[in-house]
Amino acid sequence: MWPAVEEGTNVWHLATGNRMNTPVGPGERGVTTAMAWITKPDDADDGLAFGTEGGYLCVWKKAKGEANFVEIFCDLLNSSQEGREVTAIAYDTTSGQLAVIHRSEVMHRFAIDGAMQPISLKSVRMMKHWPQAVAFGQTSALGPELWTFGREDGEIRIHDQEGKMLKTRTTGTVMGHAAVNVRDDVLVVDDVAQGAALYRMSSTERVRTFEVPCDERRSRNVSFHDGGATIVIGSDHGNVYLFDRRTGDINDVLNIGAVDWVQSIACSDLGGIPVIITGRSGESTGKTELQVWEKNTVVTATSDSYGRNRRPLLEDGRWLLCVGLSVLFILENILCIPVLRWVRNTTYSYLGIPSFGAEAA
C-alpha cells in the first residue's frame, strides 16, 4: 500500500506487482498521510485504515478470495481546525485496537469489530505535545499502552487505556518517526539531527545512535527489519541505510538512483524473504516509482522446499567422484590398463584419500 497525492490511496499485490482496485477516487478526502493494515487472528479478511490531511479516518476491507476493496467506514474525526492532519496510525493485532493521532495534540483510540467498523473508546487532548508517531506497547490487565512521539517537543509519552499519561521521557531531539519492537523491549526513533536512535522500552534510556549523514533536518521513516535484527532508515540524499542493531555496523546501503529525500520506507516479508519498500519524497518530482528490495540470501540449507533432506552441492559432487573411482578400480583390474591406475591415484591424491587396492595386492 502507498499514499499518492494525485491518484488517492493505492494498493499493490506484492507477489504479482499488480495494482488492486480501490473504492474511492483521488483527492476526495485530501492527501493520505498515514495508514495501517488491519488483521485479526481468527479472520481471513484484510483491512486497511488510513488518515488524511483533512482529518478523515477511512477503513477499507477486502474479503478472502476477493480482488477488490470496499469502503466500510469514513468520517471526519474531532480535532482543532488548525491541526486536523492525521500524522500517524497504529494497529494492535492482539487487542484489535486502532490508534489515530492528529497534529493538533489529539489522540483517538478505537476498537475494530468483526465487520472492520471502528468503535470509539477514548479521545484525549495531549497538551503541548505534537505527536509525529504512535505505537502500541506492553499490554496490561486494562489494555495495551499507547506510546506517542512528539516532533518539536521531543517527548516520548506513555498512555494507559483511558488516555492517562503514565510516564514521559524528554529526549532533547526533534523526532521524525518511530517504531516499536515490544518482543525485544526496544524502540527506534528518527533523530533528524543524527540518525536512528535506539531506546530501551522498559527504561526509556538511549542505548545507541546509528549515525546517518544529512545536509537538511528532514523526517525519515525508521523500521525494524529481518526479525528485528536490522534497523532501516531513509535519508535526504537518496540512500536507505541498513544497520546491524546489536553492533551498529552498516550492513548495506540501498541507493534509489537519485539524490533526493527518501522519507517513506516500509518493511515486510514476501514468501519468507525480508523485503524493503522505498518511496521518493522530493518536491516537484512528478510521478515517482516504488522500489521493492529483497534480501539476497545464499541457499545453504540441507532440505529442499518440501522439507526433504538433501546434501549440499559439494557433498553430492564427492559422492559422484567416489562412484566414478569405483568404476575405474573395476576396469583397471579387469582390463589391466595402466592409465586408469594413474587417473585413480591422481584423483585420490586430489581428494586427500590414501590409495588402496591394486598397489596393496
TITIZA-742385 format. One record per residue (C-alpha): residue in three letters; y, x, z. Coordinates in steps of 0.02 Angstrom, whole numbers, plus 50000, padded with zeros to 5 digits. Layout:
% residues N
AlaYXZ/...
END
This chain:
% residues 361
Met500005000050000/Trp501805005649973/Pro503544998249979/Ala504564997749820/Val506404993449805/Glu506374985849631/Glu504624978549624/Gly504364972449802/Thr502844977149906/Asn501424984049801/Val499594986049848/Trp498394997849761/His496504998849771/Leu496245017449803/Ala494465018549737/Thr494975012249564/Gly496845016049563/Asn497214998249509/Arg498704988549573/Met498214972049653/Asn499064955249629/Thr500314950749766/Pro501074933649805/Val502944937349813/Gly504114944349682/Pro505314958949705/Gly506814958149819/Glu506534940549886/Arg506624946250068/Gly507504962750046/Val506854980550037/Thr505194983350125/Thr505484995650268/Ala503874995650371/Met502074989850356/Ala500374990050440/Trp498604984650395/Ile497804970950499/Thr495924971650526/Lys494804962850650/Pro493114969150715/Asp492214952750678/Asp493144947650520/Ala492934955050346/Asp494634948650286/Asp496064960950262/Gly497844957750317/Leu499494966350281/Ala501044964450390/Phe502714971150331/Gly504524970250382/Thr506094970850276/Glu507864977350281/Gly508464959550307/Gly507404956950464/Tyr505954946950392/Leu504154948550451/Cys502854943950321/Val500954943250332/Trp499794943150182/Lys497924940150185/Lys496504944450067/Ala494824936150096/Lys493244946350073/Gly492734946849890/Glu494424940349831/Ala495534950749718/Asn497224943449767/Phe498274942449924/Val499024925949985/Glu500524924250099/Ile500094917550271/Phe501744919550362/Cys503554924350329/Asp505024921650444/Leu506684929450494/Leu506494937250666/Asn507804935750802/Ser508914951050809/Ser510754955450807/Gln511734952750648/Glu512144971250626/Gly510414978650653/Arg509134966950576/Glu508184980550484/Val506364981850539/Thr506145000450572/Ala504305000950618/Ile502724990550638/Ala501104994550730/Tyr499454985250747/Asp498124987350882/Thr496374982950820/Thr495614981450994/Ser496844968551062/Gly497344960850895/Gln499184963250937/Leu500614967250820/Ala502234975950872/Val503854974950772/Ile505464984050813/His507224982450744/Arg508634994850731/Ser509624983050844/Glu508704987651005/Val507474973050990/Met505584973651009/His504354959450969/Arg502534958151019/Phe501344946050931/Ala499514941250942/Ile498664939250773/Asp497474924350773/Gly495924921650667/Ala496954914650523/Met498094930150524/Gln499524919850597/Pro500654929550717/Ile500904920950885/Ser502414927050983/Leu502004934851152/Lys503634943151202/Ser505314948451133/Val506424960351232/Arg508034969651204/Met507994988351242/Met509744993251295/Lys510435009451220/His508795012951133/Trp508705013450943/Pro506855014650902/Gln506285023450744/Ala504405021950776/Val503205011550881/Ala501375013750931/Phe500095006251049/Gly499485017151192/Gln498185015151328/Thr497524997851369/Ser497644991751549/Ala496994975951630/Leu498564966851574/Gly498514973051394/Pro498974988251290/Glu500504998851324/Leu501844999751191/Trp502705016251152/Thr504395016751066/Phe505285032150999/Gly507175032150987/Arg508045041650849/Glu509805045450909/Asp509455043951096/Gly507885054951083/Glu506935044551212/Ile505095040251222/Arg504875023951316/Ile503265015951377/His503224997051399/Asp501944985451477/Gln501304968751409/Glu502874959751471/Gly504064972351396/Lys504484980451562/Met504854999051546/Leu503535009051641/Lys504125026551600/Thr505425035651497/Arg505495053451433/Thr507065061351362/Thr506575073951228/Gly508305080351184/Thr507895079150999/Val508265067350857/Met506605059150812/Gly506245053050637/His504465046650657/Ala502965047150774/Ala501075044950777/Val499895042450924/Asn498095048250949/Val497515038951105/Arg495745046051099/Asp496375064051114/Asp497825059651231/Val499135066951112/Leu500585060951007/Val501625069450874/Val503455066250832/Asp504575071950691/Asp505895083050770/Val507105082750624/Ala507875099450675/Gln506255109350692/Gly504685100650627/Ala503215091950708/Ala503165091850898/Leu501535088550990/Tyr501585079951160/Arg500255075951290/Met500235057051316/Ser499715057551499/Ser501165068851549/Thr502375066651401/Glu502565085551406/Arg502865095251246/Val501345105851201/Arg501775114351036/Thr503025114250893/Phe502475115650712/Glu503995122750625/Val504495116250454/Pro505925124450358/Cys507345112450317/Asp509105112650248/Glu509545094850299/Arg509075084750452/Arg508105070850368/Ser506725059950438/Arg504955064450388/Asn503385054550422/Val502065063050529/Ser500235058650545/Phe498585064250617/His497305068350483/Asp495475073050465/Gly494895065750630/Gly496455071450722/Ala496135089950688/Thr497615091450568/Ile499445086550582/Val500325081650419/Ile502215081250396/Gly503385079750247/Ser504945089950209/Asp506625089850120/His506055101849983/Gly504505094349901/Asn503145101250015/Val501935092550131/Tyr501305103750270/Leu499575102750349/Phe499455111250520/Asp497935115150624/Arg498275105150781/Arg497485117450903/Thr498065134150832/Gly499715129050749/Asp499225138150589/Ile499665130850418/Asn498025125450339/Asp498775120150174/Val500405115950085/Leu500465101849958/Asn501845102549828/Ile502345086449741/Gly503065095649591/Ala504905092949631/Val506145100049756/Asp506505083449840/Trp506395073750001/Val504605069050047/Gln504785056450186/Ser503365044450154/Ile501585050250190/Ala500015040850240/Cys498305047550291/Ser496655038650268/Asp494905041950204/Leu494035036750044/Gly492155036550048/Gly492155047850200/Ile493335060550119/Pro495035062850204/Val496485058550087/Ile498375060350099/Ile499575049050002/Thr501335055349971/Gly502895047349901/Arg504595054249849/Ser506105047849941/Gly507545056149850/Glu509095047149791/Ser509355041749610/Thr507615047349559/Gly507165031549466/Lys505335026749470/Thr504275038749570/Glu502405041249575/Leu501215040549721/Gln500115055849736/Val498395054649816/Trp497695071149881/Glu495905072949943/Lys495155086550050/Asn494205099349948/Thr492525100850035/Val491145113349996/Val489435104949998/Thr488285114750113/Ala487325100150185/Thr485435100650193/Ser485205082450146/Asp485725072649993/Ser486725056549988/Tyr485165046650029/Gly484765056850184/Arg483255065950113/Asn483025084150160/Arg483425096750026/Arg483575115850029/Pro485165125049983/Leu485255131749805/Leu484935149849856/Glu483365144849951/Asp482735134849803/Gly483015150049691/Arg481995161249805/Trp480555148949801/Leu480595149249611/Leu480555168249612/Cys479055168249729/Val478125156349613/Gly478535167449465/Leu477935183049557/Ser476285174549598/Val476025171049413/Leu476445189149370/Phe475205195349501/Ile473805184949423/Leu474225190249245/Glu474365208549295/Asn472615208849371/Ile471835198749230/Leu472685207049081/Cys472975224349160/Ile474715225949083/Pro475725239949172/Val477425232549128/Leu477025216849228/Arg476675227749380/Trp478365236249357/Val479265219349344/Arg478405213049501/Asn478785228449605/Thr480595229049547/Thr480855210749595/Tyr480035213549765/Ser481215228049795/Tyr482735217349748/Leu482205203649870/Gly481795216150007/Ile479945211150010/Pro478645225150029/Ser477495226349878/Phe475675222349902/Gly474155217549800/Ala473635229449661/Glu474285245249749/Ala473315241249906/Ala471695238049811/
END
